[in-house]
Amino acid sequence: MAAQAAAAAQAAAAQAAQAEAAESWYLALLGFAEHFRTSSPPKIRLCVHCLQAVFPFKPPQRIEARTHLQLGSVLYHHTKNSEQARSHLEKANSVDAAKPLLRKAIQISQQTPYWHCRLLFQLAQLHTLEKDLVSACDLLGVGAEYARVVGSEYTRALFLLSKGMLLLMERKLQEVHPLLTLCGQIVENWQGNPIQKESLRVFFLVLQVTHYLDAGQVKSVKPCLKQLQQCIQTISTLHDDEILPSNPADLFHWLPKEHMCVLVYLVTVMHSMQAGYLEKAQKYTDKALMQLEKLKMLDCSPILSSFQVILLEHIIMCRLVTGHKATALQEISQVCQLCQQSPRLFSNHAAQLHTLLGLYCVSVNCMDNAEAQFTTALRLTNHQELWAFIVTNLASVYIREGNRHQEVLYSLLERINPDHSFPVSSHCLRAAAFYVRGLFSFFQGRYNEAKRFLRETLKMSNAEDLNRLTACSLVLLGHIFYVLGNHRESNNMVVPAMQLASKIPDMSVQLWSSALLRDLNKACGNAMDAHEAAQMHQNFSQQLLQDHIEACSLPEHNLITWTDGPPPVQFQAQNGPNTSLASLL
């Protein structure tokens, strides 16, 4: 027994010595980190290096969690790298460990309305981050009922609107409609702090507008969008009221009004792009990006980077239509840079980024690269509308390529057959699918079939003011009538196509229309009109060619070969040394 006791004592002494040694190196690194943090001026980079040096020692879990917390706090308060800060803070409080703690806290907090609601929101957010939207919706429903019981219609509306947002993400439209109707009634009937009331209205209207836009209903959304724009103007005139709500459950706010302003700009850009008002889209993008730059100087909230990426994604598509490929490419590289700073942002936008590169490749006639980019994007997305958009564009690439991909093309066209079970409810995408079928029939020489598909596109695009689809359908119909020798009917299609394309402005359709007008007038013996159209065609050709050469000579053009992993950091210049992305922006 004495020998065993001695051995146990010796082992305990060894462990104590080991713990003391571990404690000493940890305390030394912590001391250095604190010294650098409190220096004048603070040496944050050195502070971060000292804290990061803790991890290679494989410290006990409590020390590892504490170090992640300290790193997250330092990065959040002293740098603009909010995503890394969030990453460390999440590691300090891992989701698996946090969920049971939050559930326990929810159980024992029912007598304290503010904390009970806050914990329900937090646990719902964790489930959302894990993409468990069913559990998140259930918790938000529980929160809405609890808020009703404690007499907080304001926070009830916040819970229900948050649930509506997740249901929209899940495409559970049958559940969304009655829920949004209920939300609208609650918001209108609630009498309280004017800023809180207007912020609820903004949340409600943003959901309605995005729902319409997801459905491709550009005309139907206009009344809601106008209300939203008026609402944000009202909020901007209101002063923040310092009086605290009498009900502690009302102590929540959806978004700062500066963030709401950017969000309203963003949905306006989305609408303008879909409707084909590209100059308006540019105007609101400029306003939103200027506001974002000001906000990011003082606020490192991750949502601002998300807003910035979505704005850039939409304006890039506008640039490709208006014939500014070089600018679009530089903005694609800007999205790459933002995604390099945030793994979560890249995860959420990788498919969109490859889709944009695919569209750029089509615009510069790099069809093999376009195919590779669209195929990569399809592999990375589970979003039905984005999937349908990519497939539609990939099908148009295969159509232009002729007989090389006939089997794959037939398979794709069947999967987006607008006459049968179209995979999504979007009016705009279904109209685009009819156009692609018409384009395919045109290339096959089946002109009557092509006209049927294109007239269906025209009917749908006119119903919802989808100007670009209207212009594309008109010019293709004009081309078909020209081939069939029906010059009068061809002219009746091409002239409005040119007018609409000039209004958008859509350079490709203008180029196509001017070529047809030149040939039509020549065939009809209208020499002066033919000469004028030929001159227009020459001008458009020169502009597009110059932009094409400029874009292809940029080092970022090499992005078209990137199809795997995170965005590349450097690009090889076409006629020069390596150029870092940062130096190009």
Buried (B, 14 or more C-beta within 10 A) or exposed (E): EEEEEEEEEEEEEEEEEEEEEBEEEBEEBBEBBBEBBEEEEBBBEBBBBBBBBBEEEEBEEEBBBBBBBBBBBBBBEBBBBBBBBBBBBBBBBEEEEBBEEBEEBBEEBEEEBBBBBBBBBBBBBBBBEEEEBEBBBBBBBBBBEBBBEBBBBBBBBBBBBBBBBBBBBEBBEEBBEEBBEBBBEBBEEBEBBBBBBBBBBBBBBBBBBBBBBBBBBBBBBBEBBEBBBEBBEBBEEBEEEEEEBEBBBBBBBBBBBBBBBBBBBBBBBBBBBBBBBBEBBBBBBBBBBEBBEEBBEEBBBBBBBBBBBBBBBBBBBBBBBBBBBBBBBBBBBBBBBBBBBBEBBBEBBBBBBBBBBBBBBBBBEBBEBBBBBBBBBBEBBEBBBBBBBBBBBBBBBBBEBEEEBEEEBEEBBEBBBBEEEBBBBBBBBBBBBBBBBBBBBBEEEBBEBBBBBBBBBBEBBBBBBBBBBBBBBBBBBBBBBBEEEBBEBBBBBBBBBBEBBBBBBBBBBBBBBBBBBBBBBBEEEBEEBBEBBBEBBEEBEEBBEEBBEBBBEBBBBBBBEBBEEEBBEBBEBEEEEEBEBEEBE
